[in-house]
């Protein structure tokens, strides 16, 4: 009897101490697949995920969703790594958002926005006559930009919290020329433009629009606001990779210029650590194999790394001192120890990796 009690006690203790862990999902850019890394090793590959050029993965609870370049939205289970559903919205899709009871996909080719159930059953197709980008959710609203019409459209869900969503046009704003990408910051929808030397800000509570000009050193205008996915915003600073210059530009959160940080090459992507203490910077051209680490307090480069091929993406762990780096033509994901700043591991059997996405499996107490 005593042995049985001790055995049960041991089982309870083991169950109670299951730690939080991460699964790493890596887009295999040229292979229509996703590699799954767990405990530092490539465990499996999810196949037949369509055109993975710029494939994007998002998680919500126990659901994983992936969008392919050729217009497929795929639902999969991040625990079992099995596909559960897929739906083709168009010939070319660019972004999507996950609502509590819907998925919304912004399309390029058939110039529409698709509203689907969480199981990817079609609800509504909003035809816009424009390539659509920068799709976001705020409260009961769906917001997206129309590249060909220089507009931002705001739709409101008439059935908010009542059942199947019914999005109806609430308001449109005329904005700068060729809006491209957007982000939500608080109650502000911030949209960037290819052909206007500024970015637009929509106050979603007041339904008002304004433009902010971004200037660099000596009040020189920034010639092009880049993809917002390349920006990093900390508690008190905004970091923007300069377009066509070997610098990372630093602003306060009111977009007043602070300084330029000189970096190794032409910066493409900046990624802020979860504690916002460090910024990783990737590069293009001859400096593709490099990343540099910036201390966000001192605004100085503290470490540089060179890899065996082109670095396409980086992702900081949310639970430990790891920075994951996809090295595309070396077919590797490398892991940097961010506590002592050294290359800790090279993970193989990943085919042409690009985007890295992390699913957190919460431990049990």
N, C-alpha and C positions, 0 to 999 in steps of 0.2 A: 504493500500500500504506500509505504514511504517513497519507494522508487517511482511509483506512478505520479505521486504529488510532485516530486522533484522534476520528473520529466515534463509535466505540465507547466511547472514554474519556468523551466528553461525555455520551453516553447513560447511562453508569454513574453519573456524577456527578449528573445530573438525577434519576435514579431514587433515588439515595441521599439526596437532600435533599427528598423529598416531605414537607411539614410535616404535623403533626397539625392537624386542622380539625374544625369542628362543623357539624352539621345541626340546625336548629331546627324542631321539629314543634309546631305551634300548633293546639289544638282550636278549631274554628270552631263555636261553641256552638249556634247556631240553624240550622246548614246541613248537618248530618250529614256533615261533612267535616273534613279536617285539612290545614292549609296547611304547606308545606315551604319554609323559608327557608334559603338558602345564599349565602355571600359577600355578605350584606347585602341580598339581594333575594328576593322571593317567587317561587320557581321553578315550583312545581306545587301542585296540590290533590289529595289522595287522597279520592275520593268514596265515597258509600254506606257510611258508617261507623256508621249508625244514630243513635239519640238521643244527641247530644253534650252534653246538659246534665250537667255534672260528669264528662265523659269523662276517663279517666286512661290514660296511656301509660307503659309500662315497657320497658326494653331489657335483653337478656341476650345477650352475644356478638353474633352477626349476626342475632338475632331481635328483632323488635318486637312487642309485644302491646298491645292497646287494649281497655278495657272500656267499654261503653256503659250508659247509665242503664236502657235497656229490656232488659238481660239478655244482650247479645251479648258474647262474647269474640272478638276478631279478631286473627289473626296476620298480620303483614306484614313485608316485607323493607325495612329502613331504607336500604339502598343503592339498590335498584331502585325503591323506593316502591310496590311492587305487593302487593296482598292475596294471601295464600297459603291461608288457611283461615278459617272462622268457625264458631261454634257458639253456639246460644242455650241458656243454662242455665236461664233463668227469665224472669218478667215484669219483674223488677227486681233488678239486681245492684249491690253496693256496693263490692267490693274484691277483689283477687286477689294471689296470690304466685306466683313462678316458682321451681320446684325444678330440680334437675339433670335429672330425667326426668319431670317432671309440672308441670301448672298446677293450682292450687286456687282456686276462685271462691266467695266468700261471697255468698249470695243473701238478699234481703229477702222477696220475694213468695212463692215456694213453700217458704220456710223450710227451706233445705237448704244443703249445701256440695258443690260438684261437683269431682271429681278427674278431670282430663283428661290425655292425653298431651301432649307438647310440640307435636304436630301437631293438637291439639284433637279427638282421638278420646275418647269417654267411657270412663272406667274404673270409676267408682263415684259414686253419689249418696248422701251422708250426710244422712238426714232428721232434723232436730232439733226440729221443732215450734216454732221461734222464728226471728225475724229474726236474721241472723248478721253480725257486724262484727268489726273488729280482727284480721283473719286474718294470721298470721305463721308463719315457719319458724324452728326452732332445732334444729340437728343432725338427728336422725331424727324430729323431732316437728313436728306441725302444730297450732297453737294458735289458737283463735278464741273470741269472746265471744257469748253468746246474750242479746239484749236483753230478750226477753219472759220469760226464766226466771231472770235474775240469776245466770248461771253463766258460767264459763270452762271450755271443754272442751279436753283435750289428747289428741291421737291420735298413735300411734306407728306408723311404717312397719315392718311385720314383714319386708319384703323389702329393707330399706335396703341399698343398694349391690349388690343381687343381681339386679334386674330390675324388672318392672312393680310400682309401689308398691302395697302392701296396708295401708291405714291402719285400725287398730283402736283403739277407745277405751282409753286408758290411765288417765286420771283426770279427774274433774270437781271444780271448786271452786265453792262458793257464795260470791258476791261482793256488792258494793254494788248499789243499786237502779238498774236500767236502764243497764247498761254500754253504752258507745257506741263509743269508739275506743281504740286501743292502740298501743304501740310496744315494740320490743325494745331494751334497753340492756344489753350484755354478756349475762349469763345470766338477766336479769330481764325478765319480761313485765309491762309497766306498763299498766294499764287505767283509763280514766276513766269517770265515771258522770254521768248527768243528774240523778239525784235523791238522791245521797249526797254530802255535803260532804267528800269525800276522794278518793283514788284507790288502787287496789289494786295490790299487787306480788306476783307469783309468782316464787319462786326455782325455776328450771327444773331445776337440778341437785339441789337438796334436796327439791323438790316440797313447798314450804311457801308459805303465803299470809299476807300482812299488809296493813294499811291505813295510809296516811300522810295526815294532814290537812295541806292547804296553807293557810297563813295569810298575810295581808298585813300592812300597817303596823298597829302597835298590837295585834298578835295577832288581828286580825279575820279571820274565815274567808273564803276565796274561795267565792263563792256557787255557782259552776259551773265545773268543769274543762272547758275548751273542747276542740275537736277537736285531737288531738295533731299533726296536720299543720300547725297554726298555731304550735306551739312551735318554739323553736330552742335547741339545746344545744351550747355551746362546750366548750372543755377544762375550764373551771372555773366556768361560769355556765349557768343555765337562764333563758330569756326567755319569758314567758307574756303574751299580750295579755289585759288585764283585760276581763271581760265587763261591759258597761254602764258603763264608766268610761274617761276619757281618759288612760289610763296603760298602760305596759308594765311588768309586775312582774318583778323580777330576784331570783333565788335562787342559792345555791351548788348544787353538784351533790348535796348531801344534802337539798335543798329547805328550807334555812334562809333566811329572808327577808333580802335585802340592802337593796333600796330600790325605790321606784317612780320611773319616768321619765315625766314629764308630756309628753304628745304632743298633736298638733293636734286629733284627734277620737277617735272610738271605734275602736280598733284591731281588725283582723280577722285579718291574716296577718302573721307575721314570717318573714323569710328571712335566713339567715346566709351571709355570703360564704365561699368555699372556704378562705380563710386565717383565717377566724373573727375578722377585725378589725372587720367592719362588719355591722350589722343593718339590713335594709330593712323598713319597716313600712307596711302598707296600711290603708285605713280604709273605713268604711261611711257611709251616709246622705249628708249634704251634703258630706262630706269625701272622697267616693269618688274624685274626680280627683287626689288627692294621695298622695305617698309621702314618708316622712322616713327619713333615714339616721342611725343611732346608732353612735357609736364604742364598741366593746364594752369598751375599757379604761377610758376616762374616764366612760363611761355618759352622755355628752352628745350631743344632736342636733347634727350638723355640717352637714347640708344638707337642704333641703326642695325638692320639685319639684311643680309643678301641671301637669296634662295636659289635653287637650281633651275628655275624657270619663271614664267610670268605669274605674278601674284594677281589674281582676279578678285579676291574677296577676303575679308577678315571678319571674325566674330568673337567677341569676348564671352567667356563663360559667365553665367549668372551665379554660380555657386562655389567656384574655386579660382585659383590664380592661373588660369589658362587663357591664351589667345590663340584661336584656331586660324590658320592661314591656308587658303587653297592655292596650290602651285600647279597651274593648269597643265603645262606641257611636261612636267615631271611626274604627273599622275600620282600626286601625293597631297595629303593634308598634313601640314606641319603644326606642331604645338609649341608655343613659347611659354615658358614659365615666367609669369609677370611679377613674381615676388623677388626673384633673383636675376631676372632678365637673361635667360639662356634658352637655346633650342633644346627642348626636353624630349621631343619624340617626333619621328617621321612615320606617318600612317600610310600604308601602301594599299594596293588593290582598289584605288579610286580612279575612275576613268575620266580624264579631262575635267577635273572639278572646277566649279565656279561658285555659285551662291551657297553659303553655309547658313543653316537654320537650326535652332536648338529647341528641343522639346524637353521640358522639365517634368520629371516624374517625382512627385512629392512623396517624401518619406512618411512613415506612420509612427505616431507616438504611442 
